[in-house]
Amino acid sequence: MSSVEGKPESDPFSNQMPDVEELAENSARIAAEVSKAATAYVKGLESGAVKPAPSESADMLKTFSAVAESWLAHPERTVEVQKQIASDVMGLWAHTFKVMQGEKPEPANSAARDNRFADPDWEKNPYFHLIKHAYLLGSNWAQNLVDKAEGIDEATKRRAAFYVKQLQAAFAPSNYLLTNPELIKQTIEEKGANLARGMQMLAEDMEKGGGSLRIRQVDDRGFEVGKNMAVTPGKVVFRNELMELIQYAPATETVFKRPLLIVPPWINKFYILDLNPEKSFIKWCVDQGLTVFVVSWVNPDERHRACGFAEYMKLGPVAALDVIEEITGEKDVQAIGYCVGGTLLAVTLAWLAAKGMGARINRATFFTTQVDFTYGGDLLAFVSEDSIKALDEKMAETGYLSGASMANAFNMLRPQDLIWSYVVNNYMKGKQPMPFDLLYWNGDSTRMPAANHT
C-alpha cells in the first residue's frame, strides 16, 4: 500500500483512490448479510428460542454496586485512587505527546506479549497509541478497584473480578474496525471484501444458533464422525434411556483379562478419546490388548428433566458394570473418568463402597477431573444465589440446559481467547478459523437435564 509523503510508512490510510464499483458491491453484500443476521435474531425472539438475560445484567450491577459501596465507605482511600488515576492520565498524555513529536519513548504500559497489539501502529501512530494505552490504563485501574476493595466477601470480589475480565475483553480497541489499525489497513486494501465475508459468516452463525450467535471456532468442513474421526472399530452392546455402551475389541492375539470402562462427560460426545487414529487413546488401548467399553450419553430432552446424578450413576457406570460382567464374565473392571464423567465416577466409587460393592472397580484413573470444588477458580463466579435461581428458572422451562448455554459459560472463562479473537478473525478479517479436531469435538455439545446441576 502506498504512503502519503511526510507520513510514516505504516500509516493505515492511503492516498490511493478506491475502486468505487467494488466498494459499492461489497457494501451491498455487507448490508444484505447484516439484514440476514438481524432477521435470524428477530425470528429467534418471536419463537422464544432467544430470550434476553436480565438476570446476568442484574447480578453484574449488584456486584459492582457492592464494590463501589466499599470504596465510598472510605473517602480517604477513594481520594487517593482518584489522585493516582489523574496522575496516570497525565503521564499518558505526556507520553503520547512525545510520540507525536517523533520520539520513541519506552512503552507507557507493558503489552509486549499481547497479540492484540502486535501491529506496529499501536505504538508508532499517536492516535492508536493513545487508544491502546488508555485502554490498558483503564483495565488496570478497574482491576485494582476490585482487588483492593475492602469489606466485601470473597465470593462477591470473585464475581466482580470475573465481570471486569469480561468487560476488559469486550471493550478492547482491537475488537473494532475504527480503533484497530490492522483492520483499517485490511479493509482499505480489500475494499471491504473482508467485512462482506465476515458478515456472511455472522449471518450463517446467527441462523445456525436459531437467533443466538454461535461463534464458529473451527472450520468443521473437513471432519466427519465415522470417516476421519471416531474411526476405531466398535459396536453398541447395550442401550437404556440415558446411554449406549460401546464395546471395542482388543486388536492383539493375547488380551488382558480385566476390561476397561471409560466414563466420558455428558456435555459433549463420547469420542473425545478417539478423535483420530494418530492420537486416539481408545485405539492405543485396544492395541495394547485391552477390551474397552465406553459410555455414550443420550442428548436429553424434556423427558429427562428429573434425571440427576443418582440416575446418571445408576443408569450409566453402574448399569455398564452389569453389562460388562454379563459379556466378559469379569466381576471387576478398570475405570477411567473424564471431566465431569470423572466426577460421576468418583460419586459411583463412593456409592459402591457404601453398598459393599467397591471391589467391582479394581482401580480408577481420572482425566482432567475435579472432585473437590472448594477451589473452583473462575467457575465459582457462576455460583451465587441469584445465578443458581436464574439457572433453575431457565432449565425449568424446557427440562434441560442447552449445549449452547454451557458452551457460552465455558467460553466466558477465557473471553479473549475463546470469544473475541474469533470475533475479530471471523467477522472483521473475514477469515475461516483453522480446522482443529479438538475444537470440532468441543462444539459437538449435548444438553444437561434440569435436575443434574443440583
C-alpha positions as CSV (number, residue, x, y, z in Angstrom):
1,M,0.0,0.0,0.0
2,S,1.4,3.4,-1.0
3,S,2.1,6.0,1.7
4,V,1.5,9.8,1.7
5,E,4.6,11.9,1.6
6,G,5.6,13.0,5.1
7,K,3.6,10.3,6.8
8,P,5.1,7.1,8.3
9,E,5.1,4.1,6.0
10,S,2.8,2.2,8.4
11,D,0.1,4.8,8.2
12,P,-3.1,2.8,7.7
13,F,-4.6,5.4,5.5
14,S,-3.6,5.8,1.9
15,N,-3.9,8.4,-0.9
16,Q,-4.8,5.8,-3.5
17,M,-8.3,6.1,-4.9
18,P,-10.6,3.3,-4.0
19,D,-12.4,1.2,-6.7
20,V,-15.8,2.7,-6.2
21,E,-17.7,0.0,-8.0
22,E,-16.1,-2.8,-6.0
23,L,-16.5,-0.9,-2.8
24,A,-20.2,-0.4,-3.6
25,E,-20.7,-4.0,-4.4
26,N,-19.0,-5.1,-1.1
27,S,-21.1,-2.5,0.8
28,A,-24.3,-4.0,-0.6
29,R,-23.1,-7.5,0.4
30,I,-22.4,-6.3,3.9
31,A,-25.9,-4.7,4.2
32,A,-27.5,-7.9,2.9
33,E,-25.7,-10.2,5.3
34,V,-26.4,-7.9,8.3
35,S,-30.0,-8.0,7.3
36,K,-30.0,-11.8,7.3
37,A,-28.4,-11.9,10.8
38,A,-30.9,-9.4,12.1
39,T,-33.8,-11.5,10.6
40,A,-32.4,-14.6,12.3
41,Y,-32.3,-12.8,15.6
42,V,-35.9,-11.4,15.3
43,K,-37.1,-14.9,14.4
44,G,-35.4,-16.3,17.5
45,L,-37.1,-13.7,19.6
46,E,-40.5,-14.3,18.1
47,S,-40.2,-18.1,18.5
48,G,-38.9,-17.8,22.1
49,A,-35.6,-19.5,21.2
50,V,-33.8,-16.3,22.1
51,K,-34.6,-14.6,25.3
52,P,-32.9,-11.6,26.9
53,A,-31.0,-12.5,30.1
54,P,-31.7,-9.7,32.6
55,S,-30.6,-11.8,35.5
56,E,-26.9,-11.7,34.4
57,S,-27.0,-7.9,34.0
58,A,-28.8,-7.5,37.3
59,D,-26.1,-9.7,39.1
60,M,-23.3,-7.7,37.5
61,L,-24.9,-4.4,38.6
62,K,-25.4,-5.7,42.1
63,T,-21.8,-7.0,42.3
64,F,-20.3,-3.7,41.0
65,S,-22.5,-1.8,43.4
66,A,-21.1,-3.7,46.3
67,V,-17.5,-2.8,45.2
68,A,-18.5,0.9,44.8
69,E,-20.0,1.0,48.3
70,S,-16.8,-0.5,49.7
71,W,-14.9,2.4,48.3
72,L,-17.4,5.1,49.2
73,A,-17.3,3.9,52.8
74,H,-13.6,5.0,52.9
75,P,-13.5,8.5,51.4
76,E,-9.8,9.0,52.1
77,R,-8.9,5.8,50.1
78,T,-11.2,7.0,47.2
79,V,-9.4,10.3,47.0
80,E,-6.0,8.5,46.8
81,V,-7.3,6.4,44.0
82,Q,-8.6,9.5,42.2
83,K,-5.2,11.2,42.5
84,Q,-3.5,8.1,41.1
85,I,-5.7,7.8,38.1
86,A,-5.3,11.5,37.4
87,S,-1.5,11.2,37.6
88,D,-1.6,8.2,35.3
89,V,-3.7,10.0,32.7
90,M,-1.4,13.0,32.7
91,G,1.5,10.6,32.3
92,L,-0.2,9.0,29.3
93,W,-0.8,12.4,27.7
94,A,2.8,13.3,28.1
95,H,3.9,10.0,26.7
96,T,1.6,10.4,23.7
97,F,2.9,13.9,23.1
98,K,6.4,12.5,22.8
99,V,5.2,10.0,20.2
100,M,3.6,12.9,18.3
101,Q,6.9,14.6,18.2
102,G,8.5,11.6,16.6
103,E,10.2,10.3,19.7
104,K,10.3,6.6,20.6
105,P,9.8,6.6,24.4
106,E,9.5,3.4,26.4
107,P,6.0,1.9,26.3
108,A,3.6,3.5,28.8
109,N,2.1,0.1,29.6
110,S,3.5,-3.3,29.2
111,A,1.7,-5.2,26.5
112,A,4.7,-6.9,24.8
113,R,3.1,-10.4,24.8
114,D,-0.4,-9.2,23.9
115,N,-1.1,-10.4,20.4
116,R,-4.0,-8.0,20.1
117,F,-1.5,-5.1,19.8
118,A,1.1,-6.7,17.5
119,D,0.7,-4.2,14.7
120,P,3.5,-1.5,14.8
121,D,0.9,1.3,14.5
122,W,-0.3,0.7,18.1
123,E,3.0,2.3,19.2
124,K,4.1,4.5,16.2
125,N,0.8,6.2,15.4
126,P,-0.2,8.7,18.1
127,Y,-3.9,8.1,17.6
128,F,-3.7,4.3,18.1
129,H,-1.0,4.7,20.7
130,L,-3.4,6.8,22.9
131,I,-6.3,4.4,22.4
132,K,-4.2,1.4,23.3
133,H,-2.6,2.8,26.4
134,A,-5.8,4.4,27.6
135,Y,-7.5,1.0,27.4
136,L,-4.6,-0.7,29.3
137,L,-4.7,2.1,31.9
138,G,-8.4,1.8,32.4
139,S,-8.2,-2.0,32.5
140,N,-5.6,-2.0,35.2
141,W,-7.5,0.7,37.2
142,A,-10.7,-1.3,37.1
143,Q,-8.9,-4.5,38.2
144,N,-7.2,-2.7,41.1
145,L,-10.5,-1.3,42.3
146,V,-11.7,-4.8,42.7
147,D,-8.5,-6.3,44.1
148,K,-8.1,-3.6,46.7
149,A,-11.8,-3.3,47.7
150,E,-12.3,-3.8,51.4
151,G,-15.3,-5.1,53.4
152,I,-16.8,-7.4,50.8
153,D,-16.9,-11.1,50.9
154,E,-14.6,-13.2,48.7
155,A,-17.5,-14.6,46.6
156,T,-18.6,-11.0,45.6
157,K,-15.0,-10.0,44.9
158,R,-14.5,-13.1,42.7
159,R,-17.6,-12.3,40.7
160,A,-16.6,-8.7,40.3
161,A,-13.2,-9.7,39.0
162,F,-14.9,-12.1,36.6
163,Y,-17.2,-9.4,35.3
164,V,-14.3,-7.0,34.9
165,K,-12.4,-9.6,32.8
166,Q,-15.5,-9.9,30.5
167,L,-15.7,-6.1,30.1
168,Q,-11.9,-5.8,29.5
169,A,-12.1,-8.4,26.8
170,A,-15.2,-6.9,25.2
171,F,-14.1,-3.2,25.1
172,A,-10.6,-3.9,23.8
173,P,-10.0,-1.4,20.9
174,S,-8.5,-4.3,18.9
175,N,-12.1,-5.7,18.5
176,Y,-13.4,-2.8,16.5
177,L,-12.8,-1.6,13.0
178,L,-12.2,2.1,13.6
179,T,-9.9,1.6,16.5
180,N,-7.7,-1.2,15.1
181,P,-5.0,-0.2,12.6
182,E,-4.6,-3.7,11.2
183,L,-8.4,-3.9,10.5
184,I,-8.4,-0.5,8.8
185,K,-5.5,-1.4,6.6
186,Q,-7.0,-4.7,5.6
187,T,-10.4,-3.2,4.9
188,I,-8.9,-0.5,2.7
189,E,-6.7,-3.0,0.8
190,E,-9.6,-5.4,0.3
191,K,-12.2,-2.6,-0.3
192,G,-14.5,-4.0,2.3
193,A,-14.4,-7.6,1.0
194,N,-13.2,-8.9,4.4
195,L,-16.2,-7.4,6.1
196,A,-18.5,-8.8,3.5
197,R,-17.1,-12.3,4.1
198,G,-17.3,-11.7,7.8
199,M,-20.9,-10.6,7.8
200,Q,-21.8,-13.7,5.7
201,M,-20.2,-15.9,8.4
202,L,-22.1,-13.8,11.1
203,A,-25.4,-14.4,9.3
204,E,-24.6,-18.1,9.0
205,D,-23.7,-18.4,12.7
206,M,-26.8,-16.5,13.8
207,E,-29.0,-18.8,11.7
208,K,-27.2,-21.9,13.0
209,G,-27.8,-20.7,16.5
210,G,-31.5,-20.1,15.9
211,G,-31.1,-16.4,16.5
212,S,-28.3,-16.6,19.1
213,L,-24.8,-16.1,18.0
214,R,-22.9,-19.4,17.9
215,I,-19.4,-18.2,17.1
216,R,-17.6,-20.7,15.0
217,Q,-14.2,-21.7,16.5
218,V,-13.2,-24.2,13.9
219,D,-13.6,-24.9,10.2
220,D,-15.7,-28.1,10.6
221,R,-15.9,-28.9,6.9
222,G,-13.0,-31.3,7.0
223,F,-14.4,-33.5,9.8
224,E,-16.9,-36.3,9.7
225,V,-17.6,-38.7,12.6
226,G,-17.0,-42.3,11.5
227,K,-14.9,-41.2,8.5
228,N,-11.9,-39.3,9.8
229,M,-12.9,-39.0,13.5
230,A,-14.0,-41.8,15.9
231,V,-13.0,-44.5,13.5
232,T,-11.8,-47.2,15.9
233,P,-14.0,-50.2,15.3
234,G,-16.6,-50.7,18.0
235,K,-20.2,-51.8,18.4
236,V,-23.1,-50.8,20.7
237,V,-23.8,-53.7,23.0
238,F,-26.4,-52.1,25.4
239,R,-28.8,-49.2,25.4
240,N,-31.1,-47.6,28.1
241,E,-32.8,-44.3,28.4
242,L,-29.6,-42.4,29.3
243,M,-26.8,-44.0,27.5
244,E,-25.4,-46.5,25.0
245,L,-22.5,-48.7,25.9
246,I,-19.9,-49.2,23.1
247,Q,-17.5,-52.1,23.1
248,Y,-14.1,-52.0,21.4
249,A,-12.4,-55.4,20.9
250,P,-8.7,-55.8,21.5
251,A,-6.5,-55.8,18.4
252,T,-4.0,-58.3,19.8
253,E,-3.8,-62.1,19.9
254,T,-3.5,-62.1,23.7
255,V,-5.7,-59.9,25.7
256,F,-5.8,-58.6,29.3
257,K,-8.3,-60.3,31.5
258,R,-9.7,-57.2,33.2
259,P,-11.7,-54.9,30.8
260,L,-11.6,-51.1,30.9
261,L,-14.6,-48.9,31.4
262,I,-14.4,-45.2,30.3
263,V,-17.0,-42.7,31.6
264,P,-16.8,-39.5,29.5
265,P,-18.6,-36.2,30.2
266,W,-22.2,-35.9,29.1
267,I,-21.9,-32.3,27.9
268,N,-20.0,-33.5,24.8
269,K,-19.9,-36.5,22.6
270,F,-18.2,-39.8,23.6
271,Y,-15.3,-39.6,21.1
272,I,-13.0,-37.1,22.9
273,L,-10.6,-40.0,23.4
274,D,-10.9,-41.2,19.8
275,L,-10.5,-38.1,17.7
276,N,-8.3,-39.6,15.0
277,P,-6.1,-42.7,14.7
278,E,-2.9,-40.8,15.3
279,K,-4.0,-39.5,18.7
280,S,-6.7,-41.9,19.8
281,F,-6.5,-43.1,23.4
282,I,-9.1,-45.8,22.7
283,K,-7.1,-47.1,19.7
284,W,-4.0,-47.2,21.8
285,C,-5.8,-49.2,24.5
286,V,-7.1,-51.9,22.1
287,D,-3.6,-52.0,20.5
288,Q,-2.3,-53.0,24.0
289,G,-4.7,-55.8,24.3
290,L,-7.5,-54.2,26.4
291,T,-11.2,-54.8,26.0
292,V,-12.6,-51.3,26.1
293,F,-16.2,-50.2,27.0
294,V,-17.2,-46.5,26.6
295,V,-20.4,-44.8,27.8
296,S,-22.1,-42.7,25.1
297,W,-24.7,-40.4,26.8
298,V,-28.0,-39.5,25.2
299,N,-28.8,-35.9,24.3
300,P,-31.5,-35.3,26.9
301,D,-34.8,-33.6,26.3
302,E,-37.8,-32.6,28.4
303,R,-38.4,-36.3,29.3
304,H,-35.1,-36.3,31.3
305,R,-35.9,-33.2,33.4
306,A,-35.9,-35.2,36.6
307,C,-32.6,-37.1,36.0
308,G,-29.9,-36.1,38.4
309,F,-26.5,-37.6,39.5
310,A,-28.2,-40.6,41.0
311,E,-29.9,-41.5,37.8
312,Y,-26.8,-40.9,35.7
313,M,-24.8,-43.0,38.1
314,K,-27.2,-46.0,38.2
315,L,-28.1,-45.9,34.5
316,G,-24.6,-45.1,33.5
317,P,-21.5,-46.7,35.1
318,V,-23.4,-49.0,37.4
319,A,-25.5,-50.4,34.6
320,A,-22.4,-50.6,32.5
321,L,-20.7,-52.8,35.1
322,D,-23.6,-55.3,35.0
323,V,-23.4,-55.4,31.2
324,I,-19.6,-55.8,31.1
325,E,-19.8,-58.7,33.6
326,E,-22.5,-60.4,31.5
327,I,-20.5,-60.1,28.3
328,T,-17.0,-60.8,29.6
329,G,-17.7,-62.8,32.8
330,E,-15.4,-60.5,34.7
331,K,-16.7,-59.2,38.0
332,D,-14.4,-56.1,38.2
333,V,-13.0,-53.5,35.8
334,Q,-10.5,-50.8,35.5
335,A,-12.2,-47.4,35.1
336,I,-11.4,-44.0,33.7
337,G,-13.4,-40.9,34.3
338,Y,-13.0,-37.9,32.0
339,C,-14.0,-34.3,33.1
340,V,-17.5,-34.4,34.7
341,G,-17.6,-38.0,33.8
342,G,-14.8,-38.4,36.3
343,T,-16.8,-36.5,38.9
344,L,-19.6,-39.0,38.3
345,L,-17.1,-41.9,38.6
346,A,-15.9,-40.6,41.9
347,V,-19.5,-40.5,43.2
348,T,-20.0,-44.0,41.9
349,L,-16.9,-45.3,43.8
350,A,-18.3,-43.8,47.0
351,W,-21.8,-45.3,46.4
352,L,-20.4,-48.8,45.6
353,A,-18.2,-48.6,48.7
354,A,-21.2,-47.7,50.8
355,K,-23.1,-50.7,49.3
356,G,-20.2,-53.1,50.0
357,M,-19.5,-53.4,46.2
358,G,-16.3,-51.4,46.0
359,A,-14.4,-54.3,44.5
360,R,-16.4,-54.0,41.3
361,I,-14.0,-51.3,40.2
362,N,-10.4,-52.5,40.8
363,R,-8.8,-49.2,40.1
364,A,-9.9,-45.8,38.8
365,T,-8.0,-43.1,36.9
366,F,-9.2,-39.6,36.5
367,F,-8.6,-37.4,33.4
368,T,-9.0,-33.6,33.9
369,T,-11.4,-34.2,36.7
370,Q,-12.5,-32.0,39.6
371,V,-13.8,-33.7,42.8
372,D,-13.1,-31.1,45.5
373,F,-14.9,-27.9,44.3
374,T,-13.6,-25.7,47.1
375,Y,-11.1,-24.2,44.7
376,G,-13.2,-23.9,41.6
377,G,-11.4,-20.9,40.1
378,D,-13.5,-18.7,37.8
379,L,-16.2,-21.4,37.7
380,L,-17.2,-20.2,41.1
381,A,-18.2,-16.8,39.5
382,F,-21.3,-18.7,38.2
383,V,-22.3,-19.9,41.7
384,S,-24.4,-17.4,43.6
385,E,-27.9,-17.5,45.0
386,D,-29.1,-15.2,42.1
387,S,-27.3,-17.1,39.4
388,I,-28.5,-20.5,40.6
389,K,-32.1,-19.3,40.9
390,A,-31.9,-17.9,37.3
391,L,-30.5,-21.2,36.1
392,D,-33.3,-23.2,37.8
393,E,-35.9,-21.0,36.2
394,K,-34.3,-21.3,32.8
395,M,-34.0,-25.1,33.0
396,A,-37.5,-25.5,34.3
397,E,-38.9,-24.1,31.1
398,T,-37.5,-26.8,28.9
399,G,-36.3,-29.5,31.3
400,Y,-32.7,-29.1,30.2
401,L,-29.8,-26.6,29.8
402,S,-28.9,-26.2,26.2
403,G,-25.4,-27.1,25.0
404,A,-25.0,-23.6,23.6
405,S,-25.6,-22.1,27.1
406,M,-22.9,-24.4,28.6
407,A,-20.5,-23.6,25.7
408,N,-21.0,-19.9,26.3
409,A,-20.3,-20.3,30.0
410,F,-17.0,-22.1,29.3
411,N,-16.1,-19.5,26.7
412,M,-16.5,-16.8,29.2
413,L,-13.8,-18.3,31.4
414,R,-11.3,-17.2,28.7
415,P,-13.2,-14.5,26.8
416,Q,-10.3,-13.1,24.8
417,D,-9.1,-16.4,23.5
418,L,-12.4,-18.2,23.0
419,I,-14.8,-15.3,22.1
420,W,-13.2,-12.0,20.9
421,S,-10.2,-13.5,19.0
422,Y,-12.8,-15.3,16.8
423,V,-15.0,-12.3,16.5
424,V,-12.1,-10.3,15.0
425,N,-10.8,-13.2,12.9
426,N,-14.1,-14.3,11.6
427,Y,-16.3,-11.3,11.3
428,M,-13.8,-8.4,10.9
429,K,-11.0,-10.1,8.9
430,G,-13.4,-12.5,7.1
431,K,-11.1,-15.5,7.7
432,Q,-12.3,-19.0,8.4
433,P,-10.9,-20.4,11.6
434,M,-8.4,-23.2,11.4
435,P,-9.6,-26.9,11.2
436,F,-8.9,-28.4,14.6
437,D,-10.4,-31.8,15.6
438,L,-10.5,-31.0,19.3
439,L,-12.5,-27.8,18.8
440,Y,-14.8,-29.7,16.4
441,W,-15.5,-32.1,19.2
442,N,-15.9,-29.2,21.7
443,G,-18.6,-27.7,19.5
444,D,-20.5,-31.1,19.3
445,S,-22.2,-30.5,22.6
446,T,-25.2,-32.0,24.3
447,R,-27.8,-30.7,26.7
448,M,-27.8,-31.2,30.5
449,P,-31.1,-32.3,32.2
450,A,-32.6,-29.9,34.7
451,A,-32.0,-31.9,37.8
452,N,-28.4,-32.7,37.0
453,H,-26.8,-29.5,38.3
454,T,-28.3,-29.8,41.8
